[in-house]
Amino acid sequence: MKEATLTKNWVVEGFNTLGKYCLSAIKGGALMTGGIGGLVIVGIWLLLLVFPIFLFVSVILKILG
């Protein structure tokens, strides 16, 4: 009885530790994905804001040149 209880506790403790590591890995992955997604969104916004300026400057240069 004592042996079975020790084995059961060891298995439960092992799964508990494994679950904590998996949860940490999932949280880390979510943070990295959020960071990369945030960079992509900022990049798209910069592109949308800067592209019209470049377009306007190129048209002005085309007219002047």
Contact map, one row per residue, 1 for C-alpha under 8 A:
11111000000000000000000000000000000000000000000000000000000000000
11111100000000000000000000000000000000000000000000000000000000000
11111110000000000000000000000000000000000000000000000000000000000
11111111000000000000000000000000000000000000000000000000000000000
11111111100000000000000000000000000000000000000000000000000000000
01111111110000000000000000000000000000000000000000000000000000000
00111111111000000000000000000000000000000000000000000000000000000
00011111111100000000000000000000000000000000000000000000000000000
00001111111110000000000000000000000000000000000000000000000000000
00000111111111000000000000000000000000000000000000000000000000000
00000011111111100000000000000000000000000000000000000000000000000
00000001111111110000000000000000000000000000000000000000000000000
00000000111111111000000000000000000000000000000000000000000000000
00000000011111111100000000000000000000000000000000000000000000000
00000000001111111110000000000000000000000000000000000000000000000
00000000000111111111000000000000000000000000000000000000000000000
00000000000011111111100000000000000000000000000000000000000000000
00000000000001111111110000000000000000000000000000000000000000000
00000000000000111111111000000000000000000000000000000000000000000
00000000000000011111111100000000000000000000000000000000000000000
00000000000000001111111110000000000000000000000000000000000000000
00000000000000000111111111000000000000000000000000000000000000000
00000000000000000011111111100000000000000000000000000000000000000
00000000000000000001111111110000000000000000000000000000000000000
00000000000000000000111111111000000000000000000000000000000000000
00000000000000000000011111111100000000000000000000000000000000000
00000000000000000000001111111110000000000000000000000000000000000
00000000000000000000000111111111000000000000000000000000000000000
00000000000000000000000011111111100000000000000000000000000000000
00000000000000000000000001111111110000000000000000000000000000000
00000000000000000000000000111111111000000000000000000000000000000
00000000000000000000000000011111111100000000000000000000000000000
00000000000000000000000000001111111110000000000000000000000000000
00000000000000000000000000000111111111000000000000000000000000000
00000000000000000000000000000011111111100000000000000000000000000
00000000000000000000000000000001111111110000000000000000000000000
00000000000000000000000000000000111111111000000000000000000000000
00000000000000000000000000000000011111111100000000000000000000000
00000000000000000000000000000000001111111110000000000000000000000
00000000000000000000000000000000000111111111000000000000000000000
00000000000000000000000000000000000011111111100000000000000000000
00000000000000000000000000000000000001111111110000000000000000000
00000000000000000000000000000000000000111111111000000000000000000
00000000000000000000000000000000000000011111111100000000000000000
00000000000000000000000000000000000000001111111110000000000000000
00000000000000000000000000000000000000000111111111000000000000000
00000000000000000000000000000000000000000011111111100000000000000
00000000000000000000000000000000000000000001111111110000000000000
00000000000000000000000000000000000000000000111111111000000000000
00000000000000000000000000000000000000000000011111111100000000000
00000000000000000000000000000000000000000000001111111110000000000
00000000000000000000000000000000000000000000000111111111000000000
00000000000000000000000000000000000000000000000011111111100000000
00000000000000000000000000000000000000000000000001111111110000000
00000000000000000000000000000000000000000000000000111111111000000
00000000000000000000000000000000000000000000000000011111111100000
00000000000000000000000000000000000000000000000000001111111110000
00000000000000000000000000000000000000000000000000000111111111000
00000000000000000000000000000000000000000000000000000011111111100
00000000000000000000000000000000000000000000000000000001111111110
00000000000000000000000000000000000000000000000000000000111111111
00000000000000000000000000000000000000000000000000000000011111111
00000000000000000000000000000000000000000000000000000000001111111
00000000000000000000000000000000000000000000000000000000000111111
00000000000000000000000000000000000000000000000000000000000011111
